[in-house]
């Protein structure tokens, strides 16, 4: 595998902010070069090298995220630069690539939105009803993967297939697993804190992804089954994440589920700024009725130049967004220790930060999933739903 070019940067002129509609067009245009034409599967990494941009590896997981984003963008009336059907067919032709609970959940989620009529057969074929205990990530209670599984089950129910064998019971089990990794402020650890002391210590620290995906899963579960506790839990995590958003709109990397504090700020990933945080907050908004646009917009401003390096991470010529800023290993360790102890709270010095010049397909796919269902109105920066949206109850969280 070719080593990514990670260039140390002190400063650069920020680019002009793009509207959400412009970001969606950029994402849609940036995805075709990331597709392997022979397998119809998207690559794992799209990496900048001395010879130019290079595809590395294949990822069914990232492919499903791309499909979800492109499908949502297409459903809002936008033309796609690449067909989604051959790729979905490639994933479904032989599902032996599914070797974990998370990917199984993602496939249910993808098909529930793109091809719901196949769900009864697919659910049986991949033994989805027994998946939680079949795979190590399910038995361990991995927060992200269990969340994808719950989102897949809830999406099946929303699509009209909530009576698939064992589905309601599996959803209840998945919610219990997530509850076991959630702290008092709504912050999730990486997996359920059960078993040995060392396991409990490792499990209490969760990444930003460990906050995003349960928030989405529980908001989706509320849509499917209408249970107030799932709506409240989704809103609680969203509220805490907004409270912990960094001073420049950045979403930090790791959190302590017991104290509800940021443990590690860096790396700051662009996908968290332009896709995953908006996904989380828009789902929570639809469940709770709250408006999270302030925090979404601050996060988007970060990638356009309102960041530690005062530079844009958007690369218009390649139609992508560079992956992250990060500290070297020694600085990362020091930053983690100081933040965990509560000594450090601010941002790192720009001279210590480096840029990772790669992009992964799911980053653009999730951007489209976050904003692709909207269409530009009179002002390109103001987006409105393009079709029938879910009903939001009048009551909101206090």
C-alpha positions as CSV (number, residue, x, y, z in Angstrom):
1,X,0.0,0.0,0.0
2,X,1.3,3.4,-0.9
3,X,2.0,5.7,2.1
4,X,-0.3,8.7,2.1
5,X,1.2,12.1,1.7
6,X,0.7,13.9,5.1
7,X,2.1,17.4,4.7
8,X,2.8,19.7,7.7
9,X,1.0,23.0,7.1
10,X,1.3,26.2,9.1
11,X,-1.3,28.3,7.4
12,X,-3.1,28.8,4.1
13,X,-5.7,31.1,2.8
14,X,-9.2,29.8,3.5
15,X,-11.4,29.1,0.5
16,X,-14.7,30.6,-0.1
17,X,-17.5,28.8,1.9
18,X,-19.6,26.5,-0.2
19,X,-23.3,26.2,0.3
20,X,-24.8,22.8,1.2
21,X,-26.1,22.4,-2.3
22,X,-22.6,23.1,-3.7
23,X,-21.1,20.5,-1.3
24,X,-23.5,17.9,-2.5
25,X,-22.6,18.5,-6.1
26,X,-18.9,18.3,-5.2
27,X,-19.5,15.0,-3.4
28,X,-21.5,13.5,-6.2
29,X,-18.9,14.5,-8.7
30,X,-16.1,13.2,-6.6
31,X,-17.4,9.6,-6.2
32,X,-17.0,8.1,-9.7
33,X,-13.2,7.9,-9.6
34,X,-13.4,6.0,-6.3
35,X,-15.4,3.2,-7.9
36,X,-13.5,0.1,-9.0
37,X,-15.1,-0.5,-12.5
38,X,-14.5,-4.3,-12.5
39,X,-16.0,-5.2,-9.1
40,X,-18.4,-2.2,-8.9
41,X,-17.3,-1.8,-5.3
42,X,-15.8,1.5,-4.0
43,X,-12.3,1.7,-2.7
44,X,-11.2,1.8,0.9
45,X,-8.9,4.9,0.4
46,X,-8.5,7.5,-2.3
47,X,-5.0,8.6,-1.6
48,X,-2.8,11.5,-2.9
49,X,0.6,10.2,-4.0
50,X,3.5,11.6,-5.9
51,X,1.9,10.0,-9.0
52,X,-1.5,11.5,-8.4
53,X,-4.7,10.1,-6.8
54,X,-4.7,6.4,-6.3
55,X,-7.5,3.9,-5.3
56,X,-6.5,1.5,-2.6
57,X,-8.4,-1.6,-1.5
58,X,-12.1,-2.3,-1.7
59,X,-14.7,-1.7,0.9
60,X,-18.3,-3.1,0.9
61,X,-18.9,-1.1,4.0
62,X,-18.0,2.2,2.5
63,X,-19.9,1.1,-0.7
64,X,-23.1,0.8,1.3
65,X,-22.6,4.3,2.7
66,X,-22.0,5.7,-0.7
67,X,-25.2,4.0,-2.0
68,X,-27.3,5.5,0.8
69,X,-26.0,8.9,0.0
70,X,-26.4,8.7,-3.8
71,X,-29.9,7.2,-3.5
72,X,-31.0,10.0,-1.2
73,X,-29.5,12.6,-3.6
74,X,-31.3,11.0,-6.5
75,X,-34.6,10.8,-4.6
76,X,-34.5,14.6,-4.2
77,X,-34.5,15.0,-8.0
78,X,-30.8,15.3,-8.7
79,X,-29.2,13.5,-11.6
80,X,-26.4,11.1,-10.6
81,X,-23.0,11.0,-12.4
82,X,-22.9,7.2,-11.8
83,X,-25.4,4.4,-11.7
84,X,-26.2,2.8,-8.3
85,X,-28.0,-0.3,-9.5
86,X,-24.9,-2.4,-10.6
87,X,-23.2,-1.7,-7.3
88,X,-26.2,-2.8,-5.2
89,X,-26.5,-5.9,-7.4
90,X,-22.8,-6.7,-6.8
91,X,-23.3,-6.5,-3.0
92,X,-26.4,-8.7,-3.1
93,X,-25.1,-11.3,-5.6
94,X,-23.0,-13.0,-2.9
95,X,-23.2,-11.9,0.7
96,X,-20.3,-14.0,2.0
97,X,-18.4,-10.7,2.5
98,X,-20.6,-10.1,5.6
99,X,-18.4,-11.1,8.5
100,X,-19.6,-8.7,11.2
101,X,-22.8,-7.4,12.7
102,X,-22.2,-3.8,11.6
103,X,-22.0,-4.6,7.9
104,X,-25.1,-6.8,8.2
105,X,-27.0,-3.9,9.7
106,X,-25.8,-1.5,7.1
107,X,-27.0,-3.8,4.3
108,X,-30.5,-3.9,5.9
109,X,-30.4,-0.2,6.2
110,X,-29.3,0.2,2.5
111,X,-31.9,-2.2,1.2
112,X,-34.7,-0.8,3.3
113,X,-34.2,2.6,1.6
114,X,-33.2,1.4,-1.9
115,X,-35.0,-1.9,-2.5
116,X,-37.4,-2.7,0.4
117,X,-39.3,-5.4,-1.5
118,X,-36.3,-7.8,-1.1
119,X,-36.2,-7.4,2.7
120,X,-38.1,-10.6,3.7
121,X,-35.8,-12.8,1.6
122,X,-32.7,-10.9,2.5
123,X,-33.5,-10.9,6.3
124,X,-33.8,-14.7,6.1
125,X,-30.8,-15.3,3.8
126,X,-28.4,-13.4,6.1
127,X,-30.0,-14.7,9.3
128,X,-30.4,-11.2,10.6
129,X,-32.6,-12.3,13.5
130,X,-29.7,-14.3,15.0
131,X,-26.9,-11.8,14.2
132,X,-26.5,-10.0,17.5
133,X,-25.0,-13.1,19.2
134,X,-23.4,-14.6,16.1
135,X,-20.6,-12.0,15.5
136,X,-17.9,-10.9,17.9
137,X,-18.8,-7.2,17.5
138,X,-22.3,-8.0,18.6
139,X,-21.3,-10.1,21.5
140,X,-18.8,-7.5,22.7
141,X,-21.4,-4.8,22.3
142,X,-19.5,-2.5,20.0
143,X,-21.4,0.7,20.0
144,X,-21.0,1.7,16.4
145,X,-21.8,-1.7,14.9
146,X,-24.8,-2.4,17.2
147,X,-26.1,1.0,16.3
148,X,-25.9,0.1,12.6
149,X,-27.8,-3.1,13.3
150,X,-30.5,-1.3,15.2
151,X,-30.8,1.3,12.4
152,X,-31.1,-1.5,9.9
153,X,-33.9,-3.2,12.0
154,X,-35.7,0.1,12.5
155,X,-35.4,1.0,8.8
156,X,-37.0,-2.4,8.0
157,X,-39.9,-1.5,10.2
158,X,-40.3,1.9,8.7
159,X,-40.3,0.3,5.3
160,X,-43.3,-1.8,6.3
161,X,-41.5,-5.0,7.4
162,X,-41.6,-4.7,11.2
163,X,-43.1,-8.1,11.5
164,X,-40.1,-10.1,10.2
165,X,-39.3,-13.0,12.5
166,X,-37.9,-11.9,15.8
167,X,-37.2,-8.3,14.6
168,X,-39.0,-6.4,17.4
169,X,-37.2,-8.5,20.0
170,X,-33.8,-8.1,18.4
171,X,-34.4,-4.3,18.4
172,X,-35.1,-4.3,22.1
173,X,-31.9,-6.3,22.7
174,X,-29.8,-3.9,20.6
175,X,-31.2,-1.0,22.6
176,X,-30.3,-2.7,25.9
177,X,-26.7,-3.2,24.6
178,X,-26.4,0.5,23.7
179,X,-27.8,1.6,27.0
180,X,-25.1,-0.4,28.7
181,X,-22.4,1.7,27.0
182,X,-24.1,5.0,27.7
183,X,-23.0,7.3,30.5
184,X,-25.1,9.7,32.6
185,X,-24.8,12.7,30.1
186,X,-25.6,10.6,27.0
187,X,-22.0,10.0,26.0
188,X,-21.3,6.5,24.7
189,X,-18.2,4.4,25.3
190,X,-16.7,2.2,22.6
191,X,-18.5,-0.9,23.8
192,X,-20.5,-2.2,26.8
193,X,-18.7,-1.9,30.1
194,X,-19.1,-5.5,31.2
195,X,-16.6,-8.1,32.2
196,X,-13.1,-7.4,33.4
197,X,-11.8,-4.1,34.9
198,X,-9.5,-3.5,31.9
199,X,-12.4,-4.1,29.5
200,X,-14.5,-1.6,31.4
201,X,-11.8,1.0,31.2
202,X,-11.4,0.5,27.5
203,X,-15.1,0.5,26.9
204,X,-15.8,3.8,28.7
205,X,-14.0,5.9,26.0
206,X,-15.9,6.4,22.9
207,X,-15.1,8.0,19.5
208,X,-17.2,10.6,17.8
209,X,-18.6,7.9,15.7
210,X,-19.7,6.2,18.9
211,X,-21.9,9.2,19.6
212,X,-23.2,9.7,16.0
213,X,-24.5,6.3,15.2
214,X,-26.5,5.5,18.4
215,X,-28.1,8.9,18.1
216,X,-29.3,8.1,14.6
217,X,-30.3,4.6,15.6
218,X,-32.4,5.7,18.5
219,X,-34.1,8.5,16.5
220,X,-34.8,5.9,13.8
221,X,-36.2,3.5,16.4
222,X,-38.5,6.2,17.7
223,X,-39.8,6.7,14.1
224,X,-40.4,2.9,13.9
225,X,-41.9,2.2,17.3
226,X,-42.7,5.5,18.9
227,X,-41.2,4.8,22.3
228,X,-40.5,8.0,24.2
229,X,-37.3,6.8,25.8
230,X,-35.6,6.3,22.4
231,X,-36.5,9.9,21.4
232,X,-35.2,11.3,24.7
233,X,-32.0,9.3,24.5
234,X,-31.3,10.5,21.0
235,X,-31.9,14.1,22.0
236,X,-29.7,13.8,25.1
237,X,-26.6,12.7,23.1
238,X,-27.2,15.4,20.5
239,X,-27.4,18.1,23.2
240,X,-24.3,16.9,24.9
241,X,-22.3,16.8,21.7
242,X,-23.4,20.4,20.9
243,X,-22.2,21.5,24.4
244,X,-18.9,19.8,23.7
245,X,-18.3,21.2,20.2
246,X,-14.9,22.9,20.1
247,X,-14.4,26.7,20.0
248,X,-13.8,26.7,16.2
249,X,-16.8,24.4,15.5
250,X,-14.7,21.2,15.5
251,X,-16.0,17.9,16.7
252,X,-13.5,16.2,18.9
253,X,-12.3,12.7,18.4
254,X,-12.8,10.8,21.8
255,X,-15.0,11.2,24.8
256,X,-15.2,9.8,28.3
257,X,-18.7,8.3,28.8
258,X,-18.5,8.5,32.6
259,X,-17.5,12.1,33.0
260,X,-18.9,13.4,29.7
261,X,-15.7,15.2,28.9
262,X,-13.5,15.4,25.8
263,X,-10.5,13.0,26.1
264,X,-8.8,13.6,22.7
265,X,-9.5,16.4,20.4
266,X,-7.3,15.3,17.5
267,X,-7.5,14.1,14.9
268,X,-10.3,16.4,13.7
269,X,-11.9,14.6,10.7
270,X,-13.5,16.5,7.9
271,X,-16.2,13.9,7.6
272,X,-17.4,14.6,11.1
273,X,-17.7,18.3,10.2
274,X,-19.5,18.1,6.9
275,X,-21.4,14.8,7.2
276,X,-21.6,12.8,10.4
277,X,-22.4,15.6,12.8
278,X,-25.1,16.9,10.4
279,X,-26.5,13.4,10.0
280,X,-26.7,13.0,13.8
281,X,-28.2,16.4,14.4
282,X,-30.7,16.3,11.6
283,X,-32.0,12.9,12.8
284,X,-32.2,14.2,16.4
285,X,-33.9,17.3,15.2
286,X,-36.6,15.3,13.4
287,X,-37.2,13.2,16.5
288,X,-37.2,16.0,19.1
289,X,-38.2,19.1,17.2
290,X,-35.1,21.0,18.2
291,X,-33.1,23.2,15.7
292,X,-29.4,22.3,15.6
293,X,-28.6,24.4,12.5
294,X,-26.2,26.7,14.5
295,X,-23.9,23.8,15.4
296,X,-24.2,22.2,11.9
297,X,-23.2,25.5,10.3
298,X,-20.3,26.1,12.7
299,X,-19.0,22.6,11.8
300,X,-19.3,23.3,8.1
301,X,-17.4,26.6,8.5
302,X,-14.5,24.6,9.9
303,X,-13.8,22.8,6.7
304,X,-14.0,26.1,4.7
305,X,-11.2,27.8,6.7
306,X,-12.5,28.6,10.2
307,X,-10.0,26.2,11.7
308,X,-6.6,26.0,13.4
309,X,-4.8,26.2,10.1
310,X,-7.0,29.0,8.5
311,X,-7.2,26.9,5.3
312,X,-9.9,25.2,3.4
313,X,-10.0,21.4,3.3
314,X,-12.2,21.4,0.1
315,X,-10.4,20.5,-3.1
316,X,-12.7,21.7,-5.9
317,X,-10.4,20.4,-8.7
318,X,-10.7,16.8,-7.4
319,X,-14.2,17.2,-6.0
320,X,-13.3,16.0,-2.5
321,X,-12.5,17.1,1.0
322,X,-9.2,16.2,2.6
323,X,-9.5,13.8,5.4
324,X,-8.2,15.4,8.6
325,X,-5.7,17.3,10.7
326,X,-3.7,15.4,13.3
327,X,-0.9,15.6,15.7
328,X,2.2,13.5,15.7
329,X,2.3,10.4,18.0
330,X,4.1,12.1,20.9
331,X,1.9,15.2,20.8
332,X,-1.2,13.1,20.5
333,X,-0.3,11.1,23.7
334,X,0.5,14.3,25.6
335,X,-2.8,15.9,24.4
336,X,-4.8,12.9,25.5
337,X,-3.2,12.8,29.0
338,X,-3.7,16.6,29.5
339,X,-7.3,16.5,28.4
340,X,-8.2,13.4,30.3
341,X,-6.9,15.0,33.5
342,X,-8.7,18.3,32.7
343,X,-5.5,20.4,32.4
344,X,-5.9,21.2,28.7
345,X,-9.1,22.4,27.0
346,X,-8.0,24.6,24.1
347,X,-6.9,23.9,20.5
348,X,-3.4,22.8,19.5
349,X,-0.8,25.1,18.0
350,X,-1.0,25.2,14.2
351,X,2.7,24.5,13.9
352,X,2.1,21.1,15.5
353,X,-0.8,20.0,13.2
354,X,-0.5,18.1,9.9
355,X,-3.0,17.4,7.1
356,X,-3.9,13.9,5.9
357,X,-4.3,14.2,2.1
358,X,-6.6,11.3,1.4
359,X,-10.4,10.9,1.1
360,X,-12.6,7.9,1.7
361,X,-15.7,7.2,-0.3
362,X,-18.0,7.0,2.7
363,X,-17.1,10.6,3.6
364,X,-18.7,11.9,0.4
365,X,-21.5,9.3,0.7
366,X,-22.4,10.4,4.2
367,X,-22.3,14.1,3.0
368,X,-24.9,13.3,0.4
369,X,-26.9,11.3,3.0
370,X,-26.9,14.3,5.4
371,X,-27.9,17.0,2.8
372,X,-28.9,15.2,-0.3
373,X,-32.6,15.1,0.5
374,X,-32.7,18.9,0.4
375,X,-32.9,21.1,-2.7
376,X,-31.8,24.6,-3.1
377,X,-34.5,27.3,-2.8
378,X,-34.1,30.9,-3.8
379,X,-30.9,31.2,-1.7
380,X,-28.5,28.3,-2.5
381,X,-27.4,28.3,1.1
382,X,-31.0,27.7,2.4
383,X,-32.1,24.2,1.9
384,X,-35.6,22.7,2.2
385,X,-36.8,19.1,2.1
386,X,-37.3,17.9,-1.4
387,X,-40.1,15.5,-0.6
388,X,-42.4,14.2,2.1
389,X,-40.5,14.1,5.4
390,X,-41.2,12.3,8.6
391,X,-43.7,13.8,11.0
392,X,-42.2,15.5,14.0
393,X,-44.4,15.5,17.1
394,X,-45.3,18.9,18.5
395,X,-43.7,18.1,21.9
396,X,-40.0,18.8,22.3
397,X,-37.5,17.9,24.9
398,X,-37.2,20.4,27.8
